[in-house]
Amino acid sequence: MGTPLCGRLVSAGHRVTVSDLRPEREEAVRSLGAEWAPDVTSAAAGADVLVTVVPGPDEAAAALPDAVFAALAPGAVWIDMTSNAPAVARELRERAGTHGVEVLEAPMGGSPDDAEHGRLRLFVGGSAEALDRCRPLLEAVATSDRIHHMGGPGTGYTTKLLINLLWFGQAVATAEALLLGQRAGIGLAALRDTLAGSAAGSDFIRRDLPALFTGDYLRSYGLDRIHDQLKVITDEAQDLGTPHEMADTVLRIHRLALERFGPVDGELLAVALLEENAGSLLRP
């Protein structure tokens, strides 16, 4: 996700300096017109805005020692576009605040192709003032109607995790229904079309089933990452005292899929597990 975001920011006229743990990314970064720094602290030196795009909470914590926040320009803003855990981000936000750095969380919804073409959705948590200040920069990667201000700190991260919970829940629920319908003698194509136009219709059925029906398990994100994100949101439900029986079930199925397939890429590998258990594939 970082590379297309870098290209969008450069094209919008911003001066961008990038750092990544993978030095082989330097050539691609420079080809986009950005500068390269050997480490995050060097990249942050004197910057007005620090943008982090890393795989998850552990990487965010490791990438941001106090020296990074101290290196930023006075009055700088840190925008975290990671699908972070609210508890981990809270500690980072507090440390950033000790250096006078304002924080805006903006986890992303969308694919690398969406990032390249400015079609991301951003779920923003933080002050309205900080969002207004950073909106011109954010609109380089998302149109204004796709920038959603969810509330104060933590709300952006939680929104992204809730969206993930519901999407993965819809995936496994839909797969169970389709496997049952298939076993009962209903043609999958007819069942898909009927469900799509019914009260049970969803974006998953209308947009993502065609890929699954060709055997594409959407290998763009790690199953271990998916499991970890589902664990974060179920833990938050437990901490806040809200019901989470359905969330627990979605988490359990993905834990079983992780045990079966390992930490490999595949957003729909829980569906592959259900297919395996049913002894049939969801192919029209």
C-alpha positions as CSV (number, residue, x, y, z in Angstrom):
1,M,0.0,0.0,0.0
2,G,2.9,2.4,0.8
3,T,4.2,2.6,-2.7
4,P,1.0,3.8,-4.5
5,L,0.3,6.2,-1.6
6,C,3.8,7.6,-2.1
7,G,3.1,8.2,-5.7
8,R,-0.2,9.9,-5.0
9,L,1.4,12.3,-2.5
10,V,4.2,13.2,-4.9
11,S,1.8,13.8,-7.7
12,A,-0.2,16.1,-5.5
13,G,2.9,18.3,-5.1
14,H,4.1,17.2,-1.7
15,R,7.8,16.7,-0.9
16,V,8.0,13.1,0.3
17,T,10.8,11.2,2.0
18,V,10.3,7.5,2.5
19,S,11.9,4.9,4.7
20,D,11.3,1.1,4.7
21,L,12.9,-1.9,6.3
22,R,13.3,-3.3,2.8
23,P,16.2,-1.4,1.1
24,E,15.1,-2.9,-2.2
25,R,12.1,-0.5,-2.2
26,E,14.4,2.5,-2.7
27,E,14.5,2.2,-6.5
28,A,10.7,2.2,-6.8
29,V,10.4,5.1,-4.3
30,R,12.9,7.3,-6.2
31,S,11.2,6.4,-9.5
32,L,8.1,8.1,-8.2
33,G,9.9,11.3,-7.4
34,A,10.3,10.8,-3.7
35,E,13.4,10.9,-1.6
36,W,14.8,8.0,0.4
37,A,16.1,7.8,3.9
38,P,18.0,5.0,5.5
39,D,15.8,5.0,8.7
40,V,12.5,6.4,10.0
41,T,14.2,9.0,12.2
42,S,16.1,10.4,9.2
43,A,12.9,10.4,7.1
44,A,11.1,12.3,9.9
45,A,13.7,15.0,10.4
46,G,12.1,18.4,10.1
47,A,8.9,17.0,8.5
48,D,5.6,18.7,9.0
49,V,3.7,15.4,8.7
50,L,4.7,11.8,9.4
51,V,2.6,9.1,7.7
52,T,3.0,5.5,8.8
53,V,1.8,2.6,6.6
54,V,2.9,-0.6,8.2
55,P,1.3,-4.1,8.4
56,G,0.1,-4.0,12.0
57,P,0.5,-2.9,15.7
58,D,3.8,-4.6,16.3
59,E,5.4,-3.0,13.3
60,A,4.0,0.4,14.2
61,A,5.4,0.2,17.8
62,A,8.8,-1.0,16.5
63,A,9.0,1.8,13.9
64,L,8.3,4.7,16.2
65,P,10.8,5.2,19.0
66,D,10.7,8.6,20.8
67,A,13.5,9.8,18.5
68,V,11.2,9.8,15.5
69,F,8.7,12.1,17.2
70,A,11.4,14.3,18.5
71,A,12.8,14.7,15.0
72,L,9.6,16.2,13.5
73,A,9.1,19.9,13.0
74,P,7.4,21.9,15.8
75,G,3.7,21.4,15.6
76,A,3.9,18.4,13.3
77,V,1.1,15.9,12.8
78,W,1.5,12.1,12.8
79,I,-1.1,10.3,10.5
80,D,-1.2,6.6,11.1
81,M,-2.8,4.7,8.2
82,T,-2.1,1.3,9.8
83,S,-4.9,-1.1,10.8
84,N,-3.6,-0.6,14.3
85,A,-4.8,-1.9,17.7
86,P,-6.4,0.9,19.8
87,A,-4.4,-0.1,22.9
88,V,-1.0,0.0,21.1
89,A,-1.9,3.2,19.3
90,R,-2.9,4.8,22.6
91,E,0.6,4.4,24.0
92,L,2.2,5.8,20.8
93,R,-0.2,8.7,20.8
94,E,0.7,9.6,24.4
95,R,4.4,9.5,23.5
96,A,3.9,11.6,20.4
97,G,2.0,14.1,22.6
98,T,5.0,14.6,24.9
99,H,6.8,15.9,21.9
100,G,4.0,18.2,20.9
101,V,3.0,16.1,17.9
102,E,-0.7,16.0,17.1
103,V,-2.1,12.6,16.1
104,L,-4.6,11.6,13.4
105,E,-5.5,8.0,12.8
106,A,-6.7,7.1,9.3
107,P,-6.7,3.4,8.7
108,M,-7.5,2.5,5.1
109,G,-10.2,0.5,3.4
110,G,-9.3,-0.7,-0.1
111,S,-6.7,-2.4,-2.3
112,P,-3.4,-1.3,-3.7
113,D,-5.2,-0.5,-6.9
114,D,-7.6,1.7,-5.0
115,A,-4.6,3.4,-3.4
116,E,-3.0,4.0,-6.8
117,H,-6.2,5.6,-8.2
118,G,-7.2,7.6,-5.1
119,R,-10.2,5.5,-4.3
120,L,-9.4,4.5,-0.7
121,R,-11.7,5.0,2.2
122,L,-10.2,6.5,5.3
123,F,-11.7,6.0,8.8
124,V,-10.4,9.0,10.8
125,G,-10.1,9.3,14.5
126,G,-8.9,12.5,16.1
127,S,-9.8,16.1,16.5
128,A,-11.8,17.9,13.8
129,E,-9.2,20.6,13.7
130,A,-6.4,18.1,12.9
131,L,-8.5,16.6,10.2
132,D,-9.3,20.0,8.6
133,R,-5.6,20.8,8.7
134,C,-4.6,17.5,7.0
135,R,-7.6,17.2,4.7
136,P,-5.7,18.5,1.6
137,L,-3.1,15.9,2.1
138,L,-5.6,13.1,2.7
139,E,-7.5,14.1,-0.4
140,A,-4.5,13.1,-2.4
141,V,-5.4,9.5,-1.7
142,A,-9.1,9.6,-1.1
143,T,-12.0,11.8,-2.3
144,S,-13.7,13.9,0.3
145,D,-16.8,11.7,0.4
146,R,-14.6,8.7,1.3
147,I,-12.9,10.4,4.3
148,H,-15.1,9.5,7.3
149,H,-14.5,11.3,10.6
150,M,-15.6,8.8,13.2
151,G,-14.9,10.7,16.3
152,G,-12.1,11.1,18.8
153,P,-8.9,9.0,19.3
154,G,-9.4,5.2,18.8
155,T,-12.7,5.5,16.8
156,G,-11.0,5.3,13.4
157,Y,-9.1,2.1,14.3
158,T,-12.2,0.5,15.9
159,T,-14.3,1.4,12.8
160,K,-11.8,-0.4,10.5
161,L,-11.7,-3.4,12.8
162,L,-15.5,-3.6,12.9
163,I,-15.7,-3.4,9.1
164,N,-13.2,-6.3,8.9
165,L,-15.2,-8.3,11.4
166,L,-18.4,-7.9,9.5
167,W,-16.8,-8.6,6.1
168,F,-15.1,-11.8,7.3
169,G,-18.3,-12.8,9.1
170,Q,-20.3,-12.3,5.9
171,A,-17.7,-14.4,4.0
172,V,-18.0,-17.4,6.3
173,A,-21.8,-17.1,6.7
174,T,-22.3,-16.8,2.9
175,A,-20.0,-19.8,2.3
176,E,-22.0,-21.9,4.8
177,A,-25.3,-20.9,3.0
178,L,-23.9,-21.7,-0.4
179,L,-22.4,-25.0,0.6
180,L,-25.8,-26.0,2.1
181,G,-27.7,-24.8,-1.0
182,Q,-25.3,-26.6,-3.3
183,R,-25.7,-29.8,-1.3
184,A,-29.5,-29.4,-1.5
185,G,-29.3,-29.3,-5.3
186,I,-29.5,-25.5,-6.0
187,G,-27.2,-24.2,-8.7
188,L,-24.6,-21.8,-7.3
189,A,-25.0,-19.2,-10.0
190,A,-28.7,-19.1,-9.6
191,L,-28.4,-19.0,-5.8
192,R,-25.8,-16.2,-6.0
193,D,-28.0,-14.1,-8.2
194,T,-31.1,-14.7,-6.0
195,L,-29.3,-13.8,-2.8
196,A,-27.7,-10.7,-4.3
197,G,-31.1,-9.3,-5.1
198,S,-32.8,-10.3,-1.8
199,A,-32.9,-9.0,1.7
200,A,-29.8,-11.1,2.3
201,G,-27.8,-9.3,-0.4
202,S,-24.4,-7.8,0.5
203,D,-21.4,-6.3,-1.1
204,F,-19.6,-9.5,-0.4
205,I,-22.1,-11.5,-2.5
206,R,-22.3,-8.9,-5.3
207,R,-18.7,-8.0,-5.5
208,D,-16.4,-10.7,-4.1
209,L,-18.2,-14.0,-4.9
210,P,-17.1,-14.0,-8.6
211,A,-13.5,-14.2,-7.5
212,L,-14.2,-17.1,-5.1
213,F,-16.2,-18.9,-7.8
214,T,-13.0,-19.0,-9.9
215,G,-10.9,-20.3,-7.0
216,D,-9.4,-17.0,-6.1
217,Y,-9.0,-16.7,-2.3
218,L,-7.9,-13.1,-2.5
219,R,-4.2,-13.7,-1.6
220,S,-3.4,-10.0,-0.9
221,Y,-3.3,-10.2,3.0
222,G,-2.0,-12.6,5.5
223,L,-4.3,-15.0,7.3
224,D,-2.3,-14.4,10.5
225,R,-2.9,-10.7,10.2
226,I,-6.6,-11.3,9.7
227,H,-6.7,-13.5,12.8
228,D,-4.8,-10.9,14.9
229,Q,-7.2,-8.1,13.9
230,L,-10.3,-10.3,14.7
231,K,-8.7,-11.0,18.1
232,V,-8.2,-7.3,18.8
233,I,-11.9,-6.5,18.1
234,T,-13.2,-9.4,20.1
235,D,-10.9,-8.4,23.0
236,E,-12.3,-4.9,22.8
237,A,-15.8,-6.2,23.0
238,Q,-15.0,-8.2,26.0
239,D,-13.3,-5.2,27.7
240,L,-16.2,-2.9,26.9
241,G,-18.8,-5.4,28.1
242,T,-20.7,-5.9,24.9
243,P,-22.0,-9.2,23.4
244,H,-19.5,-10.9,21.2
245,E,-20.7,-14.4,20.5
246,M,-20.8,-14.0,16.7
247,A,-17.4,-12.3,16.8
248,D,-16.0,-15.2,18.8
249,T,-17.3,-17.6,16.2
250,V,-15.8,-15.7,13.3
251,L,-12.5,-15.6,15.2
252,R,-12.6,-19.3,16.0
253,I,-13.1,-20.2,12.3
254,H,-10.2,-18.1,11.3
255,R,-8.1,-19.6,14.0
256,L,-8.8,-23.0,12.7
257,A,-8.0,-21.8,9.2
258,L,-4.7,-20.4,10.4
259,E,-3.9,-23.8,12.1
260,R,-4.8,-25.6,8.9
261,F,-3.0,-23.4,6.3
262,G,-0.5,-21.4,8.3
263,P,0.4,-17.7,8.0
264,V,-0.1,-17.5,4.3
265,D,-1.9,-14.8,2.2
266,G,-5.5,-15.4,1.6
267,E,-8.4,-13.3,2.8
268,L,-10.9,-16.1,2.0
269,L,-8.9,-19.1,3.4
270,A,-11.5,-19.6,6.1
271,V,-13.9,-20.3,3.3
272,A,-11.4,-22.8,1.9
273,L,-11.5,-24.5,5.3
274,L,-15.3,-24.7,5.1
275,E,-15.1,-26.1,1.6
276,E,-12.6,-28.7,2.8
277,N,-14.9,-29.7,5.7
278,A,-17.8,-30.0,3.3
279,G,-15.9,-32.0,0.8
280,S,-16.9,-29.8,-2.1
281,L,-15.8,-26.5,-3.7
282,L,-17.9,-23.5,-4.4
283,R,-17.6,-23.5,-8.2
284,P,-20.6,-23.0,-10.5
